[in-house]
Amino acid sequence: MTQNLNDDCALLSPLLFKDKRYIIAADSFVENIHFKMSHKDSNFLHPKPCHYSNEIDSKVLSKYTKSPTPTHKDRDSKNKWLSYENLAKKAFLVNISDILSSGALPQYALLSIVLHKDMKNTHIKEVIQGITSVCKEYNIKLIGGDTMCGRELSFHITIIGRLIGKYLHRDRVRNGDLLAYTSIRKGNLGSSLKTLKKLLRYGTNKHILPRHVIETTHRDSRFALPFLRMAFLKKSHRLLHACMDISDGLANEIKRLESQNKLTLLPYSTLKKEVYQSGEEYELLFSFKEKNLTALQRIADSTRTQIHVVGKFGRYKPHFFHTIQWHT
């Protein structure tokens, strides 16, 4: 195994797999860290016995997809931020994002899930529906895992991906490289932070935070369901030197790249605070030769993606970004 603890993934030894090269990534998605829920019984000193561990194991591994998707009326009204279905989807998407940004396509997954003791069967079905939906969309085979009952809902996911070309390390930025990130067309980063601030202040009050912001694939719902740039990456990976996803905010990711590559970024323009502070965007952040900018812009146009050039790497005076902490 090729180890680099600064990357989101690890490259498995090619000696194990003939002509194919695989990478592996693991991530956790934990209640009260990445999302908030509300349960009727908050007394965790005397938890109720859990009887559904084997049930969800067998249902997930047997591709339990025939049950209809629960309606909004079926969903727990005390669910503060997202439906259980969207929680399961996002838990997988943030992990898939690590695989894609490293230059690979996801193929296999292992899932260990801790279910809250107060979850109802309808909630469990939503979780299963979310898992199977994402696995089907990205052609991922769920090959194992574990299910437990605990104090907080959490997903612990390991994904194995197959490289489509070279492995995109974070520490491959070259002196003179440009740095750019992706976004929706005619859009920019910032919607995730905007949504999070409203959720923290108002919860899901429908008069303040429209439901489409947190429950659909609307352009303002990036916090709920990240849109992954698979099509752009497939066509552009040969032109990239280094790549990662934006999970902790653009400013934090730039600092990481500067530190790992011992280079400094010279920004081309002043970025808005909400653009460089917004985390959990899961857009691609990548470096490349300046001469390849036109080719990348053509690829972006063909995949309905927009790219924003942030600046140029070199031996410059450090630039200060005011960062905020997204994950503890």
Wavefront OBJ file of the C-alpha trace (Angstrom):
o trace
v 0.000 0.000 0.000
v 1.247 3.465 -0.912
v 0.695 5.586 2.179
v 0.267 9.348 2.354
v -1.701 10.479 5.378
v -2.161 13.929 3.839
v -4.403 12.480 1.099
v -8.047 11.483 1.546
v -7.319 8.059 0.006
v -4.586 5.417 -0.012
v -3.285 3.712 -3.146
v -3.383 -0.092 -2.929
v -0.408 -2.039 -4.241
v -0.699 -2.783 -8.004
v 0.910 -6.181 -7.357
v -2.403 -7.411 -5.973
v -4.465 -6.624 -9.064
v -3.045 -7.345 -12.543
v -3.826 -4.347 -14.789
v -6.146 -2.459 -12.425
v -5.181 0.013 -9.719
v -7.384 0.625 -6.711
v -7.573 3.218 -3.950
v -9.411 3.092 -0.639
v -11.025 5.804 1.489
v -12.852 5.794 4.819
v -15.023 8.480 6.369
v -17.540 8.984 9.165
v -20.779 10.967 9.266
v -21.822 11.528 12.873
v -24.824 13.072 14.589
v -24.131 16.389 16.375
v -20.896 16.753 14.395
v -22.032 16.703 10.757
v -25.791 16.965 11.259
v -28.365 17.497 14.004
v -31.338 15.369 14.974
v -33.917 15.494 17.729
v -35.196 12.380 19.471
v -38.067 12.032 21.916
v -35.947 10.427 24.607
v -32.638 12.134 25.284
v -31.826 10.027 28.371
v -28.847 8.003 27.223
v -27.949 6.650 30.662
v -30.495 3.853 30.327
v -30.762 3.111 26.606
v -33.524 0.897 25.328
v -32.580 -2.502 23.898
v -32.031 -2.524 20.144
v -33.709 -5.258 18.082
v -33.078 -4.305 14.486
v -29.340 -4.766 13.885
v -29.616 -8.069 12.055
v -32.707 -6.818 10.238
v -31.020 -3.862 8.572
v -27.912 -5.929 7.789
v -29.958 -8.451 5.868
v -32.120 -5.822 4.167
v -29.214 -3.696 2.950
v -27.108 -6.593 1.739
v -30.057 -8.123 -0.094
v -30.645 -4.829 -1.965
v -33.807 -3.898 -0.120
v -35.204 -1.503 -2.696
v -38.778 -2.633 -3.280
v -40.351 -0.623 -0.469
v -41.811 2.706 -1.622
v -39.999 5.855 -0.653
v -41.637 7.326 2.492
v -43.589 10.533 1.935
v -42.896 13.735 3.844
v -45.866 12.907 6.101
v -44.147 9.682 7.140
v -40.953 11.450 8.128
v -40.215 12.282 11.733
v -41.385 15.835 12.380
v -38.634 16.147 14.980
v -35.915 15.563 12.395
v -34.154 18.927 12.647
v -32.209 19.154 9.416
v -32.575 16.369 6.839
v -34.687 13.326 6.145
v -33.151 9.988 7.065
v -32.970 9.200 3.358
v -30.931 12.327 2.638
v -28.672 11.679 5.625
v -27.798 8.251 4.234
v -27.238 9.700 0.774
v -24.964 12.474 2.018
v -22.979 10.046 4.185
v -22.102 8.115 1.024
v -21.653 11.146 -1.233
v -18.992 12.784 0.946
v -17.003 9.538 0.834
v -17.498 9.077 -2.904
v -16.234 12.643 -3.318
v -12.868 11.629 -1.828
v -12.596 8.776 -4.320
v -13.507 10.935 -7.326
v -11.189 13.799 -6.384
v -8.329 11.295 -6.207
v -8.935 10.241 -9.813
v -10.959 7.061 -9.356
v -14.477 5.704 -9.775
v -16.151 4.049 -6.761
v -16.752 0.299 -7.034
v -17.168 -1.339 -3.609
v -18.329 -0.173 -0.187
v -18.323 -1.375 3.410
v -20.831 0.224 5.779
v -20.908 0.188 9.569
v -23.896 2.069 10.916
v -24.957 2.979 14.446
v -28.735 3.406 14.697
v -30.363 5.469 17.408
v -32.478 3.464 19.825
v -35.613 5.534 19.068
v -35.567 5.066 15.309
v -38.786 3.667 13.872
v -39.110 1.120 11.083
v -40.098 3.904 8.676
v -36.852 5.713 9.502
v -34.835 2.550 8.899
v -36.531 2.084 5.532
v -35.587 5.652 4.607
v -31.957 4.966 5.505
v -31.997 1.811 3.377
v -33.627 3.679 0.498
v -30.950 6.369 0.626
v -28.122 3.825 0.690
v -29.457 1.748 -2.180
v -30.270 4.845 -4.248
v -26.696 6.173 -4.091
v -25.139 2.749 -4.651
v -27.308 2.270 -7.732
v -26.547 5.743 -9.119
v -22.772 5.293 -8.807
v -22.723 1.552 -9.560
v -21.305 0.637 -6.141
v -21.523 -2.882 -4.725
v -22.141 -2.981 -0.975
v -20.045 -5.960 0.118
v -20.316 -5.937 3.911
v -20.332 -4.032 7.166
v -21.939 -4.023 10.589
v -24.989 -2.574 12.349
v -25.165 -1.469 15.977
v -27.451 0.438 18.326
v -26.091 3.457 20.164
v -26.626 6.931 21.536
v -26.242 8.788 18.247
v -26.892 8.012 14.613
v -23.657 7.604 12.656
v -22.397 6.170 9.381
v -18.868 4.777 8.976
v -18.129 4.026 5.339
v -15.160 2.568 3.484
v -15.133 2.800 -0.309
v -12.771 1.137 -2.772
v -12.371 2.833 -6.144
v -10.629 1.973 -9.413
v -8.289 4.575 -10.878
v -9.203 5.864 -14.327
v -5.666 7.150 -14.875
v -3.014 8.505 -12.543
v -3.588 8.878 -8.813
v -4.212 12.553 -8.031
v -2.187 13.302 -4.897
v -2.489 16.570 -3.033
v 1.271 17.098 -2.928
v 1.846 17.175 -6.689
v 1.356 20.928 -7.166
v 4.146 22.400 -9.305
v 5.700 25.833 -9.175
v 3.761 27.977 -11.664
v 0.570 25.897 -11.532
v -2.796 27.622 -11.611
v -5.367 26.713 -8.963
v -9.069 26.467 -9.826
v -12.290 25.028 -8.454
v -15.587 23.897 -9.949
v -19.119 25.130 -9.337
v -22.546 25.117 -10.904
v -22.873 27.178 -14.075
v -23.322 30.890 -13.397
v -22.797 30.159 -9.714
v -20.123 30.044 -7.042
v -19.276 28.583 -3.648
v -21.139 29.834 -0.603
v -24.589 28.232 -0.647
v -23.575 25.523 1.829
v -22.456 28.052 4.448
v -25.562 30.154 3.860
v -27.819 27.136 4.411
v -25.899 25.994 7.494
v -26.205 29.405 9.148
v -29.970 29.351 8.642
v -30.255 25.794 9.941
v -28.262 26.635 13.057
v -30.403 29.698 13.715
v -33.883 28.646 12.645
v -33.902 24.864 12.210
v -36.191 23.863 9.356
v -38.770 26.614 9.845
v -40.511 26.547 6.474
v -41.251 30.275 6.631
v -37.526 31.079 6.751
v -35.793 28.143 5.050
v -37.685 26.752 2.023
v -37.856 22.960 1.920
v -36.204 22.780 -1.498
v -33.005 24.149 0.044
v -32.442 21.070 2.203
v -34.374 18.242 0.559
v -33.858 18.296 -3.221
v -31.191 18.723 -5.875
v -32.030 22.417 -6.293
v -28.977 24.657 -6.851
v -29.375 25.967 -3.289
v -29.354 22.519 -1.680
v -25.610 21.749 -1.842
v -25.425 21.391 1.933
v -28.030 18.620 1.858
v -26.978 16.752 -1.271
v -23.595 17.602 -2.808
v -23.349 17.420 -6.588
v -20.224 15.473 -7.576
v -18.322 16.391 -10.751
v -17.810 12.892 -12.134
v -18.262 13.845 -15.801
v -15.785 16.733 -15.527
v -13.198 14.587 -13.748
v -13.414 11.756 -16.289
v -12.520 14.144 -19.102
v -10.018 16.348 -17.280
v -7.963 14.083 -15.002
v -5.069 13.799 -17.489
v -4.562 17.562 -17.355
v -4.488 17.846 -13.560
v -1.447 17.742 -11.287
v -3.122 17.744 -7.868
v -6.748 17.519 -6.824
v -8.951 17.407 -3.737
v -12.515 18.221 -2.767
v -13.644 21.276 -0.820
v -14.982 19.910 2.452
v -13.560 22.345 5.021
v -13.810 25.548 3.019
v -11.703 26.914 0.157
v -9.396 28.891 2.471
v -8.586 25.850 4.606
v -7.935 23.690 1.543
v -5.610 26.319 0.040
v -3.640 26.375 3.301
v -3.289 22.592 3.140
v -2.027 22.680 -0.432
v 0.460 25.451 0.392
v 1.772 23.544 3.406
v 2.065 20.163 1.678
v 3.706 21.565 -1.450
v 5.862 24.254 0.211
v 4.500 26.840 -2.210
v 2.358 29.958 -1.799
v -0.725 30.910 -3.764
v -0.885 34.384 -5.304
v -4.632 35.179 -5.556
v -5.749 36.818 -8.797
v -8.569 38.717 -7.092
v -10.164 39.271 -3.710
v -12.640 36.514 -2.874
v -15.821 37.110 -0.934
v -15.758 35.767 2.605
v -18.708 33.424 2.020
v -16.883 31.939 -0.991
v -13.624 31.027 0.731
v -15.184 30.068 4.098
v -18.009 27.817 2.868
v -17.350 24.154 3.657
v -19.114 20.931 2.689
v -19.356 22.140 -0.900
v -17.542 19.044 -2.258
v -16.560 20.826 -5.442
v -13.200 19.932 -7.016
v -10.109 22.021 -6.235
v -7.224 21.309 -8.613
v -3.896 22.571 -9.960
v -2.715 22.454 -13.575
v -0.357 24.001 -16.123
v -1.418 27.442 -17.305
v -1.292 26.300 -20.947
v -4.085 23.766 -20.238
v -6.600 26.385 -19.067
v -8.361 26.645 -22.437
v -8.712 22.860 -22.705
v -10.154 22.664 -19.187
v -12.624 25.444 -19.946
v -13.837 23.484 -22.980
v -14.309 20.389 -20.817
v -16.176 22.469 -18.253
v -18.531 23.801 -20.936
v -19.198 20.296 -22.286
v -20.055 18.971 -18.808
v -22.175 21.969 -17.743
v -19.592 22.948 -15.153
v -18.010 26.286 -14.347
v -14.385 26.637 -13.268
v -13.010 29.564 -11.280
v -9.273 30.283 -11.391
v -8.181 31.391 -7.917
v -4.534 32.210 -8.516
v -1.041 30.935 -9.240
v 1.391 28.924 -7.095
v 4.952 30.103 -6.613
v 7.403 31.614 -4.126
v 5.225 34.511 -3.066
v 4.507 36.368 0.141
v 1.831 34.438 2.107
v -1.735 35.708 1.721
v -3.987 35.734 4.797
v -7.436 34.099 4.693
v -9.737 34.236 7.705
v -10.866 30.618 8.107
v -13.585 28.969 10.157
v -13.602 25.438 11.553
v -16.160 23.119 9.927
v -15.349 19.775 11.521
v -13.859 19.055 14.933
l 1 2 3 4 5 6 7 8 9 10 11 12 13 14 15 16 17 18 19 20 21 22 23 24 25 26 27 28 29 30 31 32 33 34 35 36 37 38 39 40 41 42 43 44 45 46 47 48 49 50 51 52 53 54 55 56 57 58 59 60 61 62 63 64 65 66 67 68 69 70 71 72 73 74 75 76 77 78 79 80 81 82 83 84 85 86 87 88 89 90 91 92 93 94 95 96 97 98 99 100 101 102 103 104 105 106 107 108 109 110 111 112 113 114 115 116 117 118 119 120 121 122 123 124 125 126 127 128 129 130 131 132 133 134 135 136 137 138 139 140 141 142 143 144 145 146 147 148 149 150 151 152 153 154 155 156 157 158 159 160 161 162 163 164 165 166 167 168 169 170 171 172 173 174 175 176 177 178 179 180 181 182 183 184 185 186 187 188 189 190 191 192 193 194 195 196 197 198 199 200 201 202 203 204 205 206 207 208 209 210 211 212 213 214 215 216 217 218 219 220 221 222 223 224 225 226 227 228 229 230 231 232 233 234 235 236 237 238 239 240 241 242 243 244 245 246 247 248 249 250 251 252 253 254 255 256 257 258 259 260 261 262 263 264 265 266 267 268 269 270 271 272 273 274 275 276 277 278 279 280 281 282 283 284 285 286 287 288 289 290 291 292 293 294 295 296 297 298 299 300 301 302 303 304 305 306 307 308 309 310 311 312 313 314 315 316 317 318 319 320 321 322 323 324 325 326 327 328
